[in-house]
Amino acid sequence: MRIISRALGYEPHGFGWATQQGEPAQLNRWRLTWESWEPGRRHDVELHGVEACRTMLPLV
């Protein structure tokens, strides 16, 4: 997963712990900054039905 995340511009951003199948498991955190995202930005993607869930999304 790390190779794919890095290829998409994500950067490591720390880690945390959770329980997975009853055992402690390390969760790696990743972040995608605007500067990393912008060069690969796609303009051919359209969203449909956003109005129906606008109150649940933190959109500006």
C-alpha positions in Angstrom: 0.0 0.0 0.0 2.9 2.4 0.7 4.1 2.3 -2.9 0.6 3.2 -4.2 0.1 5.9 -1.6 3.4 7.5 -2.4 2.8 7.2 -6.1 -0.4 9.2 -5.6 1.4 11.9 -3.7 0.6 10.9 -0.1 3.3 11.3 2.5 3.7 9.5 5.8 2.1 11.5 8.7 2.7 9.5 11.8 1.0 6.4 13.2 -1.5 5.3 15.8 -2.7 2.1 17.4 -6.0 0.2 17.1 -7.3 -3.3 17.8 -7.6 -5.6 14.8 -9.0 -9.1 15.3 -8.4 -8.7 19.0 -4.7 -7.8 18.6 -2.9 -4.4 18.8 -2.2 -3.1 15.3 -0.2 -0.1 14.2 -2.1 2.2 11.9 0.0 4.3 9.5 -1.3 7.8 8.9 -0.9 9.4 5.5 -1.6 12.9 4.2 -2.0 14.5 0.8 -1.1 18.1 0.7 -2.5 20.5 -1.9 1.0 21.0 -3.3 1.4 17.2 -3.8 -2.1 16.8 -5.2 -2.3 19.7 -7.6 0.2 18.4 -10.2 -1.8 15.2 -10.7 -5.2 16.9 -10.5 -7.8 15.6 -12.9 -10.3 17.9 -14.6 -12.4 15.2 -16.2 -14.1 14.0 -13.0 -17.7 15.1 -12.3 -19.7 14.6 -9.1 -23.4 13.9 -9.3 -25.9 13.9 -6.4 -23.8 16.0 -4.1 -26.7 18.3 -3.2 -28.6 15.4 -1.6 -25.8 14.9 1.0 -24.4 18.5 1.2 -25.4 18.8 4.9 -23.3 15.8 5.8 -20.2 17.0 3.9 -17.8 19.7 5.1 -17.9 21.5 1.8 -17.2 25.2 1.5 
